[in-house]
Amino acid sequence: MFRNSFDKFFLRFFPVPKILSAPSFGLDISDESLKFLELINTKDGIRVGRYGEKSIPPGIIESGKIIDSKKLEDILCLLKKEEGVKSVRVSLPEEQVYLFQLRLGKEGLKNVKEGIELALEEHVPIKAEDAIFDYDLVKEGAQSLEVQVAAIPKNVIENYLSIFKNSGIFVQSFELEAQAIARAVIKKGDKETYMIVDFGKKRTGIFIVSQGIVIFTSTLDVGGVMLTNMIQKNFKVSFEEADKMKQQYGLLRNTPNKEIFSVLLNSVSVLRDEMVKHFLYWHTHKDEEGKNNPPIKSIIFCGGDANLIGLADYVSVSMKSKVEMADVWINILDTKNYIPEITSQRALAFSTALGLALGDFSNN
């Protein structure tokens, strides 16, 4: 029997009394920014409360590892002071999480977690006693179980916990970034298979979600800032002017300045090639029983730079696949009845924070 992974998956170490869980704050921490968003349960349904973004200067977090604890504490203390944040659900950096699938024989298996712990070091480069892990049941047969495991070094969790404790903010849960995004952009109960592409400022996350479970994640050092830098370098303009040009023209061929298309295509094609690689592997790789993976129904784009004009069309045509922009409100509200202050385009950058905050409502 499947667990509802959108609701329960990943490192819910610290259960919190229900009275403390409203309002619900999702906190998305990356190397360069901290995004927060609040969801409020009202008599008219879920509503969006406070939201915003704070920059994280270079050298504080690198590839998900905290380098300067004190400066990160200062940023969190300021967030608490300005926004009144008392408890949060926090995303874990993809770069620090190991995902793998494991088959466990039922014979002699007394405890699934013990079975995973015994096999952990065969799949991740950390010792079992130095890791924290959680799992989702993918498939159960007469003789075996197939589980999807997510593991992270214990010291990474401890570092984040210590900083939040010193900042006076209670951590309700840590959660895999990809799973939070999946909760936000895939309709609850949908068991189809999707490729999610989180196109951010400096990096892009590529995830495959099937049966509500994150099966695969990959991080690519391609993002909106790289595209802007390419325009800046090629046209010898300021970063601000280059960003305006990127937003205005994007990947449109029929523009007054056709050279922009060629400049951007060089970088976007790197992302496309990475997507194609994982797309083909998924559709050609068979499981241990020799069965094909379920086909990817569509590619879903989210992230702050996913709004690049022509991006979805370019990927759709070049990959011959259905591509759509994420509907971040699909599990939260009906825009026919209520339109949040934050626009849908802007909200794409808050997909992770939205999915985290939605965790408090997912059992309702």
SETORBA-644226 format. One record per residue (C-alpha): residue number from 1; residue in one letter; x, y, z. Coordinates in Angstrom, 1 decimal, padded with zeros to 4 digits. Example, Ala and Ser with C-alpha at 12.3 -4.5 7.8 and 13.67 -1.06 7.14 Angstrom:
2
+-----+-----+--------+--------+--------+
:   n : res :     c1 :     c2 :     c3 :
+-----+-----+--------+--------+--------+
:   1 :   a :  012.3 : -004.5 :  007.8 :
:   2 :   s :  013.7 : -001.1 :  007.1 :
+-----+-----+--------+--------+--------+
//
This chain:
364
+-----+-----+--------+--------+--------+
:   n : res :     c1 :     c2 :     c3 :
+-----+-----+--------+--------+--------+
:   1 :   m :  000.0 :  000.0 :  000.0 :
:   2 :   f :  001.4 :  003.4 : -001.0 :
:   3 :   r :  002.0 :  006.1 :  001.5 :
:   4 :   n :  000.8 :  009.5 :  000.4 :
:   5 :   s :  004.3 :  010.8 : -000.4 :
:   6 :   f :  003.2 :  014.4 : -001.1 :
:   7 :   d :  001.9 :  014.5 :  002.5 :
:   8 :   k :  004.5 :  012.5 :  004.4 :
:   9 :   f :  007.7 :  012.2 :  002.5 :
:  10 :   f :  011.0 :  013.2 :  003.9 :
:  11 :   l :  012.4 :  013.8 :  007.3 :
:  12 :   r :  009.5 :  014.8 :  009.4 :
:  13 :   f :  011.8 :  014.4 :  012.5 :
:  14 :   f :  010.1 :  017.0 :  014.7 :
:  15 :   p :  006.3 :  016.6 :  015.0 :
:  16 :   v :  004.7 :  019.7 :  016.3 :
:  17 :   p :  001.4 :  020.1 :  018.1 :
:  18 :   k : -001.4 :  021.2 :  015.7 :
:  19 :   i : -002.0 :  024.3 :  017.7 :
:  20 :   l :  001.5 :  025.6 :  016.7 :
:  21 :   s :  001.1 :  024.9 :  013.0 :
:  22 :   a : -001.0 :  027.9 :  011.9 :
:  23 :   p : -000.2 :  030.0 :  010.0 :
:  24 :   s :  002.0 :  027.8 :  007.8 :
:  25 :   f :  005.3 :  029.2 :  006.6 :
:  26 :   g :  007.4 :  027.6 :  003.9 :
:  27 :   l :  011.0 :  028.7 :  003.8 :
:  28 :   d :  013.1 :  027.9 :  000.7 :
:  29 :   i :  016.8 :  028.4 :  001.2 :
:  30 :   s :  019.3 :  028.4 : -001.6 :
:  31 :   d :  022.9 :  029.6 : -002.1 :
:  32 :   e :  021.8 :  033.1 : -003.1 :
:  33 :   s :  018.3 :  033.7 : -001.6 :
:  34 :   l :  015.8 :  033.0 :  001.0 :
:  35 :   k :  012.2 :  032.9 : -000.1 :
:  36 :   f :  009.3 :  032.6 :  002.3 :
:  37 :   l :  005.5 :  032.3 :  001.9 :
:  38 :   e :  002.6 :  032.0 :  004.3 :
:  39 :   l : -000.6 :  030.1 :  003.8 :
:  40 :   i : -003.6 :  030.9 :  006.0 :
:  41 :   n : -006.6 :  028.6 :  006.6 :
:  42 :   t : -009.8 :  030.8 :  006.5 :
:  43 :   k : -013.5 :  030.1 :  006.4 :
:  44 :   d : -013.3 :  030.8 :  002.6 :
:  45 :   g : -010.5 :  028.4 :  002.0 :
:  46 :   i : -006.7 :  028.7 :  001.9 :
:  47 :   r : -005.4 :  032.2 :  001.4 :
:  48 :   v : -001.9 :  033.6 :  000.7 :
:  49 :   g : -000.5 :  035.7 :  003.5 :
:  50 :   r :  003.0 :  037.2 :  003.8 :
:  51 :   y :  005.6 :  036.4 :  001.2 :
:  52 :   g :  009.0 :  037.8 :  000.1 :
:  53 :   e :  012.6 :  037.2 : -000.7 :
:  54 :   k :  015.9 :  038.1 :  001.0 :
:  55 :   s :  019.2 :  038.0 : -000.7 :
:  56 :   i :  021.9 :  035.8 :  000.7 :
:  57 :   p :  025.4 :  037.3 :  000.0 :
:  58 :   p :  028.0 :  035.1 : -001.6 :
:  59 :   g :  030.1 :  033.0 :  000.8 :
:  60 :   i :  027.3 :  032.2 :  003.3 :
:  61 :   i :  026.0 :  029.0 :  001.6 :
:  62 :   e :  027.8 :  027.1 : -001.1 :
:  63 :   s :  026.2 :  024.1 : -002.9 :
:  64 :   g :  023.8 :  023.8 :  000.1 :
:  65 :   k :  026.6 :  023.8 :  002.7 :
:  66 :   i :  026.5 :  026.5 :  005.3 :
:  67 :   i :  029.9 :  028.3 :  005.3 :
:  68 :   d :  029.1 :  031.3 :  007.6 :
:  69 :   s :  026.6 :  030.3 :  010.3 :
:  70 :   k :  026.6 :  033.7 :  012.0 :
:  71 :   k :  025.6 :  035.6 :  008.9 :
:  72 :   l :  022.9 :  033.2 :  008.1 :
:  73 :   e :  021.6 :  033.5 :  011.7 :
:  74 :   d :  021.5 :  037.3 :  011.2 :
:  75 :   i :  019.4 :  037.0 :  008.1 :
:  76 :   l :  017.0 :  034.6 :  009.9 :
:  77 :   c :  016.8 :  036.9 :  012.9 :
:  78 :   l :  015.9 :  039.8 :  010.6 :
:  79 :   l :  013.2 :  037.7 :  009.0 :
:  80 :   k :  011.7 :  036.8 :  012.4 :
:  81 :   k :  011.8 :  040.5 :  013.4 :
:  82 :   e :  010.3 :  041.9 :  010.2 :
:  83 :   e :  007.7 :  039.1 :  009.4 :
:  84 :   g :  007.0 :  037.6 :  012.8 :
:  85 :   v :  008.0 :  034.1 :  011.6 :
:  86 :   k :  008.0 :  031.7 :  014.6 :
:  87 :   s :  007.9 :  028.2 :  012.9 :
:  88 :   v :  008.7 :  027.1 :  009.4 :
:  89 :   r :  008.9 :  024.1 :  007.1 :
:  90 :   v :  012.3 :  024.2 :  005.4 :
:  91 :   s :  013.6 :  022.8 :  002.2 :
:  92 :   l :  016.8 :  020.8 :  002.1 :
:  93 :   p :  019.5 :  021.5 : -000.6 :
:  94 :   e :  019.3 :  019.0 : -003.5 :
:  95 :   e :  023.1 :  019.0 : -003.7 :
:  96 :   q :  023.3 :  017.4 : -000.2 :
:  97 :   v :  020.7 :  014.7 : -000.6 :
:  98 :   y :  021.2 :  011.2 : -002.0 :
:  99 :   l :  018.3 :  009.4 : -003.7 :
: 100 :   f :  018.3 :  005.8 : -004.7 :
: 101 :   q :  015.9 :  002.9 : -005.1 :
: 102 :   l :  016.4 : -000.3 : -003.1 :
: 103 :   r :  014.9 : -003.8 : -003.2 :
: 104 :   l :  014.6 : -005.6 :  000.1 :
: 105 :   g :  013.7 : -009.3 :  000.4 :
: 106 :   k :  010.9 : -009.9 :  002.8 :
: 107 :   e :  012.4 : -013.1 :  004.2 :
: 108 :   g :  014.1 : -012.3 :  007.5 :
: 109 :   l :  013.1 : -008.6 :  007.2 :
: 110 :   k :  011.8 : -007.4 :  010.6 :
: 111 :   n :  012.1 : -003.7 :  010.1 :
: 112 :   v :  012.3 : -001.8 :  006.8 :
: 113 :   k :  014.5 :  001.0 :  008.2 :
: 114 :   e :  017.0 : -001.5 :  009.6 :
: 115 :   g :  017.1 : -003.2 :  006.2 :
: 116 :   i :  017.8 :  000.1 :  004.5 :
: 117 :   e :  020.5 :  001.0 :  007.1 :
: 118 :   l :  022.4 : -002.2 :  006.4 :
: 119 :   a :  022.4 : -001.5 :  002.7 :
: 120 :   l :  023.0 :  002.3 :  002.9 :
: 121 :   e :  026.7 :  002.4 :  002.5 :
: 122 :   e :  026.5 :  000.4 : -000.7 :
: 123 :   h :  024.5 :  003.4 : -002.3 :
: 124 :   v :  025.8 :  006.6 : -000.7 :
: 125 :   p :  029.3 :  007.9 :  000.2 :
: 126 :   i :  028.5 :  008.3 :  003.9 :
: 127 :   k :  028.5 :  005.9 :  006.8 :
: 128 :   a :  025.1 :  004.7 :  008.1 :
: 129 :   e :  025.7 :  006.3 :  011.6 :
: 130 :   d :  026.5 :  009.6 :  009.9 :
: 131 :   a :  023.3 :  009.7 :  007.8 :
: 132 :   i :  019.7 :  010.5 :  008.3 :
: 133 :   f :  017.3 :  008.9 :  005.9 :
: 134 :   d :  013.6 :  008.4 :  005.0 :
: 135 :   y :  011.9 :  006.2 :  002.5 :
: 136 :   d :  008.8 :  005.8 :  000.4 :
: 137 :   l :  007.3 :  002.4 : -000.6 :
: 138 :   v :  007.3 :  002.2 : -004.4 :
: 139 :   k :  006.1 : -001.4 : -004.9 :
: 140 :   e :  005.4 : -004.4 : -002.7 :
: 141 :   g :  005.5 : -008.0 : -004.1 :
: 142 :   a :  005.1 : -011.4 : -002.5 :
: 143 :   q :  008.8 : -011.8 : -001.9 :
: 144 :   s :  010.2 : -008.2 : -001.8 :
: 145 :   l :  009.7 : -004.6 : -001.2 :
: 146 :   e :  010.9 : -001.8 : -003.5 :
: 147 :   v :  011.6 :  001.5 : -001.7 :
: 148 :   q :  012.8 :  004.9 : -002.7 :
: 149 :   v :  015.4 :  006.2 : -000.2 :
: 150 :   a :  016.5 :  009.7 :  000.5 :
: 151 :   a :  019.6 :  010.2 :  002.7 :
: 152 :   i :  021.5 :  013.2 :  003.9 :
: 153 :   p :  024.6 :  013.7 :  006.1 :
: 154 :   k :  023.6 :  014.1 :  009.7 :
: 155 :   n :  025.9 :  017.1 :  010.2 :
: 156 :   v :  024.0 :  019.0 :  007.4 :
: 157 :   i :  020.8 :  018.7 :  009.4 :
: 158 :   e :  022.4 :  019.5 :  012.7 :
: 159 :   n :  024.0 :  022.7 :  011.2 :
: 160 :   y :  020.7 :  023.9 :  009.9 :
: 161 :   l :  018.9 :  023.0 :  013.2 :
: 162 :   s :  021.5 :  024.9 :  015.3 :
: 163 :   i :  021.2 :  028.0 :  013.2 :
: 164 :   f :  017.4 :  028.1 :  013.4 :
: 165 :   k :  017.5 :  027.4 :  017.1 :
: 166 :   n :  019.9 :  030.3 :  017.6 :
: 167 :   s :  017.6 :  032.5 :  015.5 :
: 168 :   g :  014.6 :  031.6 :  017.7 :
: 169 :   i :  012.7 :  030.0 :  014.8 :
: 170 :   f :  011.1 :  026.5 :  015.3 :
: 171 :   v :  011.6 :  024.0 :  012.5 :
: 172 :   q :  008.5 :  021.9 :  011.9 :
: 173 :   s :  010.1 :  019.8 :  009.2 :
: 174 :   f :  012.9 :  019.5 :  006.7 :
: 175 :   e :  011.8 :  018.3 :  003.3 :
: 176 :   l :  013.4 :  017.5 :  000.0 :
: 177 :   e :  013.0 :  020.5 : -002.3 :
: 178 :   a :  011.8 :  018.4 : -005.2 :
: 179 :   q :  009.1 :  016.9 : -003.1 :
: 180 :   a :  007.9 :  020.3 : -002.0 :
: 181 :   i :  007.7 :  021.5 : -005.6 :
: 182 :   a :  005.8 :  018.3 : -006.6 :
: 183 :   r :  003.2 :  018.9 : -003.9 :
: 184 :   a :  002.7 :  022.4 : -005.2 :
: 185 :   v :  002.5 :  021.8 : -009.0 :
: 186 :   i :  001.1 :  018.2 : -009.4 :
: 187 :   k : -002.6 :  017.8 : -008.5 :
: 188 :   k : -003.1 :  015.9 : -005.3 :
: 189 :   g : -003.8 :  012.2 : -006.0 :
: 190 :   d : -002.3 :  012.3 : -009.5 :
: 191 :   k : -000.1 :  009.2 : -009.9 :
: 192 :   e :  001.1 :  010.0 : -013.4 :
: 193 :   t :  004.8 :  010.5 : -014.2 :
: 194 :   y :  006.2 :  014.0 : -014.8 :
: 195 :   m :  009.5 :  015.7 : -015.4 :
: 196 :   i :  009.7 :  018.9 : -013.4 :
: 197 :   v :  012.2 :  021.6 : -014.4 :
: 198 :   d :  012.9 :  024.2 : -011.7 :
: 199 :   f :  014.6 :  027.0 : -013.8 :
: 200 :   g :  016.1 :  029.4 : -011.2 :
: 201 :   k :  018.6 :  032.2 : -011.2 :
: 202 :   k :  021.8 :  030.3 : -011.0 :
: 203 :   r :  020.9 :  026.6 : -011.3 :
: 204 :   t :  018.2 :  024.4 : -012.6 :
: 205 :   g :  016.7 :  021.3 : -010.9 :
: 206 :   i :  015.5 :  018.5 : -013.0 :
: 207 :   f :  013.2 :  016.0 : -011.2 :
: 208 :   i :  011.2 :  013.0 : -012.2 :
: 209 :   v :  008.1 :  012.3 : -010.1 :
: 210 :   s :  006.1 :  009.1 : -010.5 :
: 211 :   q :  003.3 :  007.7 : -008.3 :
: 212 :   g :  003.7 :  010.8 : -006.2 :
: 213 :   i :  007.3 :  009.9 : -005.4 :
: 214 :   v :  010.5 :  011.7 : -006.4 :
: 215 :   i :  012.4 :  009.1 : -008.2 :
: 216 :   f :  015.3 :  011.1 : -009.6 :
: 217 :   t :  016.9 :  014.6 : -009.1 :
: 218 :   s :  019.7 :  016.4 : -010.9 :
: 219 :   t :  021.1 :  019.9 : -010.5 :
: 220 :   l :  022.6 :  021.8 : -013.4 :
: 221 :   d :  024.6 :  025.0 : -013.2 :
: 222 :   v :  022.5 :  026.8 : -015.7 :
: 223 :   g :  020.1 :  029.6 : -014.8 :
: 224 :   g :  018.7 :  033.0 : -015.7 :
: 225 :   v :  021.8 :  034.9 : -014.5 :
: 226 :   m :  023.9 :  032.9 : -017.0 :
: 227 :   l :  021.6 :  034.0 : -019.8 :
: 228 :   t :  021.8 :  037.6 : -018.7 :
: 229 :   n :  025.6 :  037.4 : -018.5 :
: 230 :   m :  025.7 :  036.1 : -022.0 :
: 231 :   i :  023.7 :  039.0 : -023.4 :
: 232 :   q :  025.8 :  041.5 : -021.3 :
: 233 :   k :  029.0 :  040.1 : -022.7 :
: 234 :   n :  027.9 :  039.8 : -026.3 :
: 235 :   f :  026.2 :  043.3 : -026.5 :
: 236 :   k :  028.5 :  045.1 : -024.1 :
: 237 :   v :  025.6 :  046.5 : -022.0 :
: 238 :   s :  025.0 :  046.7 : -018.2 :
: 239 :   f :  023.6 :  043.7 : -016.4 :
: 240 :   e :  020.3 :  045.6 : -015.9 :
: 241 :   e :  020.0 :  046.4 : -019.6 :
: 242 :   a :  020.9 :  042.8 : -020.5 :
: 243 :   d :  018.2 :  041.5 : -018.2 :
: 244 :   k :  015.6 :  043.8 : -019.8 :
: 245 :   m :  016.6 :  042.5 : -023.2 :
: 246 :   k :  016.3 :  039.0 : -022.0 :
: 247 :   q :  012.8 :  039.6 : -020.6 :
: 248 :   q :  011.7 :  041.5 : -023.7 :
: 249 :   y :  012.9 :  039.2 : -026.5 :
: 250 :   g :  013.6 :  035.8 : -024.9 :
: 251 :   l :  013.7 :  032.9 : -027.4 :
: 252 :   l :  011.7 :  034.6 : -030.1 :
: 253 :   r :  013.1 :  034.2 : -033.6 :
: 254 :   n :  011.2 :  037.0 : -035.2 :
: 255 :   t :  012.5 :  040.0 : -033.2 :
: 256 :   p :  014.2 :  043.2 : -034.2 :
: 257 :   n :  017.4 :  041.8 : -032.7 :
: 258 :   k :  017.7 :  038.2 : -033.9 :
: 259 :   e :  021.2 :  037.9 : -032.4 :
: 260 :   i :  019.7 :  037.6 : -028.9 :
: 261 :   f :  018.0 :  034.3 : -030.0 :
: 262 :   s :  021.3 :  032.8 : -031.0 :
: 263 :   v :  023.1 :  034.0 : -027.8 :
: 264 :   l :  020.4 :  032.6 : -025.5 :
: 265 :   l :  020.1 :  029.4 : -027.5 :
: 266 :   n :  023.7 :  028.5 : -026.7 :
: 267 :   s :  022.9 :  028.3 : -023.0 :
: 268 :   v :  019.4 :  027.0 : -023.2 :
: 269 :   s :  020.5 :  024.1 : -025.4 :
: 270 :   v :  022.7 :  022.9 : -022.6 :
: 271 :   l :  019.6 :  022.7 : -020.4 :
: 272 :   r :  017.7 :  021.0 : -023.2 :
: 273 :   d :  020.4 :  018.4 : -023.8 :
: 274 :   e :  020.5 :  017.5 : -020.1 :
: 275 :   m :  016.7 :  017.1 : -020.1 :
: 276 :   v :  016.9 :  014.9 : -023.2 :
: 277 :   k :  019.5 :  012.7 : -021.5 :
: 278 :   h :  017.3 :  012.0 : -018.5 :
: 279 :   f :  014.2 :  011.8 : -020.6 :
: 280 :   l :  015.7 :  009.1 : -022.8 :
: 281 :   y :  017.2 :  007.2 : -019.9 :
: 282 :   w :  013.9 :  007.1 : -018.1 :
: 283 :   h :  012.1 :  005.7 : -021.2 :
: 284 :   t :  014.8 :  003.2 : -022.1 :
: 285 :   h :  015.8 :  001.9 : -018.7 :
: 286 :   k :  014.0 : -001.1 : -017.3 :
: 287 :   d :  013.5 : -001.9 : -013.6 :
: 288 :   e :  014.8 : -005.1 : -011.9 :
: 289 :   e :  011.9 : -007.1 : -013.2 :
: 290 :   g :  012.6 : -006.0 : -016.8 :
: 291 :   k :  009.5 : -003.8 : -017.0 :
: 292 :   n :  009.5 : -000.3 : -018.7 :
: 293 :   n :  009.1 :  002.8 : -016.6 :
: 294 :   p :  005.7 :  004.5 : -017.1 :
: 295 :   p :  005.9 :  007.2 : -019.8 :
: 296 :   i :  006.5 :  010.9 : -018.8 :
: 297 :   k :  003.1 :  012.5 : -019.3 :
: 298 :   s :  004.4 :  016.1 : -019.6 :
: 299 :   i :  007.3 :  018.4 : -018.7 :
: 300 :   i :  006.4 :  021.0 : -016.1 :
: 301 :   f :  008.4 :  024.2 : -015.8 :
: 302 :   c :  008.6 :  026.3 : -012.7 :
: 303 :   g :  011.1 :  028.6 : -011.0 :
: 304 :   g :  011.8 :  032.3 : -011.3 :
: 305 :   d :  013.2 :  032.3 : -014.8 :
: 306 :   a :  010.8 :  029.8 : -016.3 :
: 307 :   n :  008.9 :  032.7 : -017.7 :
: 308 :   l :  011.5 :  033.3 : -020.4 :
: 309 :   i :  009.5 :  034.0 : -023.6 :
: 310 :   g :  009.6 :  031.1 : -025.9 :
: 311 :   l :  011.4 :  028.6 : -023.5 :
: 312 :   a :  008.5 :  026.2 : -023.2 :
: 313 :   d :  007.8 :  026.2 : -026.9 :
: 314 :   y :  011.4 :  025.6 : -027.8 :
: 315 :   v :  011.7 :  022.7 : -025.4 :
: 316 :   s :  008.4 :  021.2 : -026.6 :
: 317 :   v :  009.3 :  021.4 : -030.3 :
: 318 :   s :  012.9 :  020.2 : -029.8 :
: 319 :   m :  011.9 :  017.3 : -027.5 :
: 320 :   k :  008.6 :  016.5 : -029.2 :
: 321 :   s :  006.9 :  016.4 : -025.8 :
: 322 :   k :  004.1 :  018.2 : -024.0 :
: 323 :   v :  005.5 :  021.1 : -022.0 :
: 324 :   e :  003.5 :  023.3 : -019.6 :
: 325 :   m :  004.0 :  026.1 : -017.1 :
: 326 :   a :  003.3 :  025.0 : -013.6 :
: 327 :   d :  000.0 :  025.9 : -012.0 :
: 328 :   v :  001.2 :  026.6 : -008.5 :
: 329 :   w : -002.4 :  027.1 : -007.2 :
: 330 :   i : -003.7 :  023.8 : -008.4 :
: 331 :   n : -003.8 :  022.3 : -004.8 :
: 332 :   i : -004.3 :  025.6 : -003.0 :
: 333 :   l : -007.1 :  027.7 : -004.3 :
: 334 :   d : -009.5 :  028.4 : -007.2 :
: 335 :   t : -008.5 :  031.6 : -009.0 :
: 336 :   k : -012.1 :  032.0 : -010.1 :
: 337 :   n : -013.0 :  032.8 : -006.5 :
: 338 :   y : -009.9 :  034.4 : -005.2 :
: 339 :   i : -006.9 :  036.0 : -006.9 :
: 340 :   p : -003.8 :  036.3 : -004.7 :
: 341 :   e : -001.8 :  039.5 : -004.5 :
: 342 :   i :  001.2 :  037.6 : -005.8 :
: 343 :   t :  000.9 :  036.9 : -009.6 :
: 344 :   s :  001.0 :  033.4 : -011.0 :
: 345 :   q :  004.2 :  034.3 : -012.9 :
: 346 :   r :  005.9 :  035.7 : -009.8 :
: 347 :   a :  004.6 :  032.7 : -007.8 :
: 348 :   l :  006.6 :  030.3 : -010.0 :
: 349 :   a :  009.7 :  031.5 : -008.1 :
: 350 :   f :  008.0 :  030.5 : -004.9 :
: 351 :   s :  007.0 :  026.9 : -005.9 :
: 352 :   t :  009.2 :  025.3 : -003.2 :
: 353 :   a :  008.0 :  027.7 : -000.5 :
: 354 :   l :  004.4 :  027.1 : -001.6 :
: 355 :   g :  004.8 :  023.3 : -001.5 :
: 356 :   l :  006.4 :  023.5 :  001.9 :
: 357 :   a :  003.6 :  025.6 :  003.4 :
: 358 :   l :  001.0 :  023.4 :  001.8 :
: 359 :   g :  002.3 :  020.5 :  004.0 :
: 360 :   d :  000.1 :  021.8 :  006.8 :
: 361 :   f : -003.0 :  021.5 :  004.7 :
: 362 :   s : -002.3 :  018.4 :  002.7 :
: 363 :   n : -004.2 :  016.1 :  005.1 :
: 364 :   n : -007.3 :  018.3 :  005.2 :
+-----+-----+--------+--------+--------+
//
